Amino acid sequence: MKKLISVILALIMMFTVVTPAFAFDYVLKGSDIPVVAIFGDGEPIYNTEGEKIFHFKEILNMLGGSEEGAAGEAVQNVLKPFLIEGILFDKWDNYYAALEKEIGDIFAESRYDENGENPNGSDVSPQVRQYMKNDLSVDAKKEHGSYLPYDYQFWYDWRQDPLKTADEFHEYIQGVKKITGCPKVSIIARCLGTTVVLAYLTKYGNDDIHGVSFNGGVADGAEIISETISGKFEIDLNAINRMLSDFKALGQLDIDNFITSSIDLAAKSTELVGYEFEETRIYAKLLQGVTSAISLSTFFTWPGYWALVTEEDFEDALFYVFGEEGSEKRQKYAKLIEKIENYHNSVVKNIWNTMQSLKDDGVKVGVIAKYGFQIAPVVKSNDAIADQFASVTRASFGATTTSIYDTFPEEYINISKAKGLDKYISPDKHIDASTCFFPDSTWFTKGISHSNWTNFETSLLYQVVTADRQLTIDDFDCTQYIVYSNETSTASPMTEENCKTEAWELEKTYDEPDNFIQRIVAYFRSVIQWFKDLLKVIFSSGKNPAE
């Protein structure tokens, strides 16, 4: 036993030497360039009486917040037309209408109207609006050369048209320039804020901008939004298990192994019989109508969320939400459609021209793409290399990636070596950064989920956007690929030894989907594991898990 412990300690010491944590300087010196920080959709929405009416962290409470009797009535209102008119007589319109009404009532205060406008004056809190005013007052003027990352924070109603927010952002930037006396500012943007920055750059250009960074950006679209409203669903039970494992590893959810093994057994059972829900008549009937009903009763009267729909999915999304050209919904929501088409045509379709202008004008650019987590399990891209919300390919503006199950083949790596580009391939062989729009100023952090924004990332991007020249991956002690430990809050260079950070297995259940023998083997393995976990539950609690 002593010998074994000695060996283990020796291995730990060896890997500590091989993969050291960065001694990254989080205590930053002030810059001569003022920085404006803009974030995503994490800020709650309040009504005019100052009451909180929407916050993503409390969305489950909203869905379950009605009284028991009212909740039962709502279920009946939706279930009756589904069963009686839909299933029996193949008539679904009343079911769609009932679904949209019942869900819409829950989100009534936070929804926009059919014109894509705010109908009731709801907004982010008055306090953050006041903070912005205070930051631009004479009394708050900071000493030149002491500007830090979050001295100037721009808050906004993230539901509204990003082009409208871009006007507010422009006004705020002018205020920062005036109070500081600086001719230019830099921007640190993350999540949904990157769409506002993209709209701003498209509309106002780069003249006032010294540097800009995109962290966990969705300016090039986000599959979790884009695919769910364009009909690209795929119910993947294995992906659901991966997502639950991520939540458990991040301490966001306590999931018993019996639950995940039950889901796994259901997945293996489906694989065994080859049942495809997507091919059934009911699925085909429900897909478009349910997508439209849920979209228009929740988040997709918000033009801000339409900014996340990709070029590839845009026309399909319009069809699934509003129906075909000339439909009643197209007419009813004509003004909303005009807003989202205007953003899409002027901003999304010109994204690469906007990126090129940053290069041409010498704007200092830094990009961080996060990964190592399961993307939404109900979209077709559920096996993409992602950060729970958006794929690395989109967040990095063009990286080439494998699926979570695959790595680059030896032939691909050899070709990269021959071209002198193999340094851009990640140690886990999932990402090739050479195809990014900014290959030398794009970093990849594995182990930092989309909802986690660390000091490491802020420090890195702050130094990039305030530098007097374009800093690259060669200017920092950290490598292009970084592994982050949530337990110790430390970042380390990624190596082949430490790159496996996922909370789930990276192997497929079987190699060939049509091999029935392999499916049987996988099924019985899952059955055995399910019984093992069942017995653990029984003997640990003394109760039947169904009770």
Backbone hydrogen bonds, N-H to C=O, Kabsch-Sander energy under -0.5 kcal/mol:
donor,donor_aa,acceptor,acceptor_aa,energy
5,I,1,M,-2.6
6,S,2,K,-2.3
7,V,3,K,-2.3
8,I,4,L,-2.4
9,L,5,I,-2.7
10,A,6,S,-2.3
11,L,7,V,-2.3
12,I,8,I,-2.4
13,M,9,L,-2.4
14,M,10,A,-2.3
15,F,11,L,-2.5
16,T,12,I,-1.9
17,V,13,M,-1.6
18,V,14,M,-2.3
19,T,15,F,-2.8
22,F,491,A,-3.2
24,F,22,F,-1.5
26,Y,24,F,-1.1
28,L,26,Y,-1.3
31,S,147,Y,-2.5
36,V,186,S,-3.1
37,A,35,V,-0.5
37,A,152,Y,-3.0
38,I,188,I,-2.4
39,F,154,F,-0.6
45,I,54,F,-2.9
46,Y,123,D,-3.8
47,N,51,E,-2.6
50,G,47,N,-2.0
53,I,45,I,-2.9
54,F,45,I,-1.6
58,E,55,H,-1.9
59,I,56,F,-1.5
62,M,58,E,-1.6
63,L,59,I,-2.0
64,G,60,L,-1.5
65,G,62,M,-0.9
71,A,67,E,-3.0
72,G,68,E,-2.4
73,E,69,G,-2.1
74,A,70,A,-2.3
75,V,71,A,-2.2
76,Q,72,G,-2.1
77,N,73,E,-2.4
78,V,74,A,-1.4
79,L,75,V,-3.2
80,K,76,Q,-2.3
82,F,78,V,-1.3
83,L,79,L,-2.6
84,I,80,K,-2.7
85,E,80,K,-0.6
85,E,81,P,-0.5
86,G,81,P,-2.2
87,I,82,F,-2.4
88,L,83,L,-1.2
89,F,85,E,-0.6
90,D,86,G,-1.9
91,K,85,E,-2.6
92,W,90,D,-0.5
96,Y,92,W,-2.4
97,A,93,D,-2.4
98,A,94,N,-2.4
99,L,95,Y,-2.6
100,E,96,Y,-2.5
101,K,97,A,-2.2
102,E,98,A,-2.6
103,I,99,L,-2.2
104,G,100,E,-2.0
105,D,101,K,-2.2
106,I,102,E,-0.8
106,I,103,I,-0.6
107,F,103,I,-1.3
108,A,105,D,-0.8
110,S,107,F,-0.8
111,R,107,F,-1.6
113,D,117,E,-2.5
116,G,113,D,-2.2
123,D,46,Y,-2.4
129,R,125,S,-1.4
130,Q,126,P,-2.2
131,Y,127,Q,-2.3
132,M,128,V,-1.7
133,K,129,R,-1.5
134,N,130,Q,-2.8
135,D,131,Y,-2.4
136,L,132,M,-1.0
136,L,133,K,-0.7
137,S,134,N,-1.5
140,A,137,S,-1.0
141,K,138,V,-1.5
146,S,143,E,-1.6
147,Y,31,S,-1.9
151,D,148,L,-1.6
152,Y,35,V,-0.8
153,Q,151,D,-0.5
154,F,37,A,-2.9
155,W,153,Q,-0.6
158,W,156,Y,-1.2
160,Q,157,D,-1.5
164,K,161,D,-1.0
165,T,161,D,-2.1
166,A,162,P,-2.3
167,D,163,L,-0.9
167,D,164,K,-0.5
168,E,164,K,-1.3
169,F,165,T,-2.8
170,H,166,A,-2.4
171,E,167,D,-2.0
172,Y,168,E,-2.2
173,I,169,F,-2.5
174,Q,170,H,-2.2
175,G,171,E,-1.7
176,V,172,Y,-2.3
177,K,173,I,-2.6
178,K,174,Q,-2.1
179,I,175,G,-2.5
180,T,176,V,-2.0
181,G,177,K,-2.0
182,C,177,K,-0.5
185,V,208,D,-2.5
186,S,34,P,-2.5
187,I,211,G,-2.2
188,I,36,V,-2.3
189,A,187,I,-0.5
189,A,213,S,-1.8
190,R,38,I,-1.6
191,C,215,N,-1.7
193,G,190,R,-1.9
194,T,191,C,-2.0
195,T,192,L,-1.3
196,V,192,L,-0.9
197,V,193,G,-2.1
198,L,194,T,-2.2
199,A,195,T,-2.3
200,Y,196,V,-2.8
201,L,197,V,-2.9
202,T,198,L,-2.2
203,K,199,A,-2.1
204,Y,200,Y,-3.4
205,G,200,Y,-0.6
205,G,201,L,-1.4
209,I,206,N,-1.9
210,H,185,V,-3.3
210,H,208,D,-0.5
211,G,185,V,-0.6
212,V,364,K,-3.0
213,S,187,I,-1.7
214,F,366,G,-2.2
215,N,189,A,-2.3
216,G,214,F,-0.5
216,G,368,I,-2.4
217,G,368,I,-0.5
218,V,191,C,-1.0
221,G,218,V,-2.2
222,A,308,L,-2.3
224,I,389,F,-1.2
225,I,222,A,-1.3
226,S,222,A,-3.1
227,E,223,E,-2.3
228,T,223,E,-0.6
229,I,225,I,-1.4
230,S,227,E,-0.7
232,K,227,E,-1.9
233,F,231,G,-1.3
234,E,378,V,-2.3
236,D,234,E,-1.0
236,D,377,P,-1.4
237,L,235,I,-0.6
240,I,236,D,-1.7
241,N,237,L,-2.1
242,R,238,N,-2.0
243,M,239,A,-2.3
244,L,240,I,-2.4
245,S,241,N,-2.3
246,D,242,R,-2.0
247,F,243,M,-2.3
248,K,244,L,-2.3
249,A,245,S,-2.5
250,L,246,D,-2.1
251,G,248,K,-1.3
252,Q,247,F,-2.7
253,L,247,F,-1.1
255,I,253,L,-0.8
256,D,254,D,-0.5
259,I,256,D,-1.1
260,T,256,D,-1.3
261,S,257,N,-2.7
262,S,258,F,-1.6
263,I,259,I,-2.1
264,D,260,T,-2.3
265,L,261,S,-2.2
266,A,262,S,-2.1
267,A,263,I,-2.3
268,K,264,D,-2.6
269,S,265,L,-2.4
270,T,266,A,-2.2
271,E,267,A,-2.4
272,L,268,K,-2.1
273,V,269,S,-1.8
274,G,270,T,-1.3
275,Y,270,T,-1.3
277,F,275,Y,-0.6
279,E,276,E,-1.6
280,T,277,F,-1.8
284,A,280,T,-1.8
285,K,281,R,-2.1
286,L,282,I,-2.6
287,L,283,Y,-2.4
288,Q,284,A,-0.6
289,G,285,K,-0.7
290,V,286,L,-3.1
291,T,287,L,-2.0
292,S,288,Q,-2.4
293,A,289,G,-2.5
294,I,290,V,-2.8
295,S,291,T,-2.3
296,L,292,S,-2.5
297,S,293,A,-0.9
298,T,294,I,-0.7
298,T,295,S,-0.7
300,F,295,S,-2.4
302,W,299,F,-1.0
304,G,159,R,-2.8
305,Y,302,W,-1.2
306,W,302,W,-1.0
307,A,303,P,-0.9
308,L,305,Y,-1.6
309,V,306,W,-1.7
314,F,310,T,-1.3
317,A,313,D,-2.6
318,L,314,F,-2.3
319,F,315,E,-2.0
320,Y,316,D,-2.8
321,V,317,A,-2.1
322,F,318,L,-2.6
323,G,319,F,-1.8
327,S,324,E,-2.0
330,R,322,F,-0.5
331,Q,327,S,-1.7
332,K,328,E,-2.8
333,Y,329,K,-2.7
334,A,331,Q,-1.2
336,L,114,E,-1.3
337,I,333,Y,-2.8
338,E,334,A,-2.1
339,K,335,K,-1.8
340,I,336,L,-2.4
341,E,337,I,-2.5
342,N,338,E,-2.0
343,Y,339,K,-2.2
344,H,340,I,-2.2
345,N,341,E,-3.0
346,S,342,N,-2.3
347,V,343,Y,-2.8
348,V,343,Y,-1.2
349,K,344,H,-2.1
350,N,347,V,-0.8
351,I,348,V,-1.5
354,T,350,N,-2.3
355,M,351,I,-2.3
356,Q,352,W,-2.1
357,S,353,N,-2.0
358,L,354,T,-1.4
359,K,355,M,-1.4
360,D,356,Q,-2.9
361,D,357,S,-2.3
362,G,359,K,-1.3
363,V,358,L,-2.1
364,K,210,H,-2.4
366,G,212,V,-1.6
367,V,441,S,-2.0
368,I,214,F,-2.6
369,A,443,W,-2.5
371,Y,445,T,-2.0
372,G,386,A,-1.0
373,F,386,A,-2.0
375,I,382,N,-0.6
379,V,376,A,-1.2
380,K,232,K,-1.8
382,N,379,V,-1.4
384,A,381,S,-2.2
385,I,402,T,-0.6
386,A,373,F,-0.6
386,A,384,A,-0.6
387,D,390,A,-1.5
388,Q,373,F,-0.6
392,V,385,I,-2.9
395,A,391,S,-2.4
396,S,392,V,-2.2
397,F,394,R,-1.2
398,G,393,T,-3.1
399,A,393,T,-0.5
400,T,432,D,-2.1
402,T,430,H,-1.9
404,I,383,D,-2.5
406,D,403,S,-0.7
408,F,429,K,-2.2
413,I,409,P,-1.9
414,N,410,E,-2.5
415,I,411,E,-2.1
416,S,412,Y,-2.0
417,K,413,I,-2.3
418,A,414,N,-2.2
419,K,415,I,-1.4
420,G,417,K,-1.2
421,L,416,S,-3.3
422,D,416,S,-0.7
424,Y,421,L,-1.8
425,I,422,D,-1.6
426,S,431,I,-2.6
429,K,426,S,-2.2
432,D,400,T,-2.8
433,A,424,Y,-2.3
433,A,431,I,-0.5
435,T,432,D,-0.8
436,C,433,A,-1.9
437,F,397,F,-1.9
441,S,438,F,-1.4
443,W,367,V,-3.1
444,F,480,Q,-2.7
445,T,369,A,-1.9
446,K,444,F,-0.6
446,K,482,I,-3.5
447,G,371,Y,-2.3
447,G,445,T,-0.5
448,I,445,T,-0.6
449,S,447,G,-0.6
450,H,387,D,-2.3
452,N,449,S,-1.7
453,W,451,S,-0.5
454,T,452,N,-0.6
458,T,454,T,-2.1
459,S,455,N,-2.9
460,L,456,F,-2.3
461,L,457,E,-2.6
462,Y,458,T,-2.6
463,Q,459,S,-1.9
464,V,460,L,-1.6
465,V,461,L,-2.7
466,T,462,Y,-1.3
467,A,463,Q,-0.5
467,A,464,V,-0.8
471,L,469,R,-0.8
473,I,440,D,-2.1
475,D,472,T,-1.9
476,F,473,I,-0.6
482,I,444,F,-2.8
483,V,492,S,-3.0
484,Y,446,K,-2.9
485,S,490,T,-2.8
486,N,484,Y,-0.6
489,S,485,S,-1.6
490,T,485,S,-0.9
492,S,483,V,-2.8
494,M,481,Y,-2.3
499,C,495,T,-0.9
501,T,499,C,-1.3
515,N,512,E,-2.2
516,F,514,D,-1.1
519,R,515,N,-1.5
520,I,516,F,-2.2
521,V,517,I,-2.3
522,A,518,Q,-2.3
523,Y,519,R,-2.4
524,F,520,I,-2.5
525,R,521,V,-2.1
526,S,522,A,-1.9
527,V,523,Y,-2.1
528,I,524,F,-2.3
529,Q,525,R,-2.3
530,W,526,S,-2.5
531,F,527,V,-2.2
532,K,528,I,-2.1
533,D,529,Q,-2.5
534,L,530,W,-2.3
535,L,531,F,-2.6
536,K,532,K,-1.9
537,V,533,D,-2.0
538,I,534,L,-2.5
539,F,535,L,-2.8
540,S,536,K,-1.7
541,S,537,V,-1.8
542,G,538,I,-2.5
547,E,544,N,-2.1
